[in-house]
Amino acid sequence: MVNKFEILVKKAIELGASEAKIIDTDTIIFDSRFFLKCRFGCHRWGKYWTCPPHLDLSPEKFQDAFNQYSKAIIIK
């Protein structure tokens, strides 16, 4: 039986990714200062609905949702 995560890796490669890998989410560390990097370091601030300030998702809400997962796929 093929691992359900390996199906996602294969699909990512088929769709054009150069690499894809499944990792444990407990190896990912978030820095809540990302908002400041977006606000003061990105020339696209406020131009897209997926970015702050349009994205109504606080770092705490994101972390709470993220903590519900044990695996992540990293796509390059």
C-alpha positions in Angstrom: 0.0 0.0 0.0 1.3 3.5 -0.9 1.6 5.9 2.0 -0.9 8.7 1.6 1.8 11.3 2.2 4.0 9.8 -0.6 1.0 10.3 -3.0 1.2 14.1 -2.2 4.9 14.2 -2.8 4.5 12.4 -6.2 1.7 14.8 -7.2 3.8 17.8 -6.3 6.6 16.6 -8.5 4.1 15.8 -11.3 2.8 19.4 -11.1 6.2 20.9 -11.5 7.9 21.0 -8.1 11.6 20.3 -8.2 11.5 18.7 -4.7 8.9 17.7 -2.1 9.3 16.2 1.3 7.2 15.1 4.2 8.4 16.3 7.6 7.2 16.1 11.2 5.5 19.4 12.2 7.3 19.4 15.5 10.5 20.3 13.6 9.0 23.6 12.3 9.5 26.6 14.5 7.4 29.8 14.0 8.6 33.2 15.0 5.6 35.5 15.7 7.6 38.5 14.5 6.8 37.4 10.9 4.1 40.1 10.9 6.7 42.8 11.3 8.8 41.4 8.5 5.7 41.5 6.3 4.8 45.0 7.5 8.2 46.6 7.1 10.1 44.3 4.8 7.7 43.5 2.0 6.8 45.9 -0.8 3.6 43.9 -1.4 2.1 44.8 2.0 -1.7 45.2 1.7 -1.8 44.4 -2.0 -3.0 40.8 -1.8 -5.9 39.3 0.2 -3.7 36.5 1.4 -1.3 38.8 3.2 -1.6 41.1 6.2 -3.5 43.2 6.9 -6.2 41.5 4.9 -5.5 38.1 6.3 -7.4 38.0 9.6 -5.4 35.4 11.3 -3.3 36.2 14.3 -0.1 34.4 15.0 -1.8 32.7 17.9 -4.7 31.5 15.8 -2.4 30.2 13.2 -0.3 28.3 15.8 -3.4 26.8 17.4 -4.5 25.5 14.0 -1.0 24.3 13.0 -0.7 22.4 16.3 -3.5 20.1 15.1 -1.2 18.5 12.4 1.6 16.0 12.8 3.0 16.1 9.2 3.7 18.8 6.7 4.8 18.8 3.1 7.6 21.1 2.0 7.5 21.9 -1.7 10.3 23.5 -3.7 
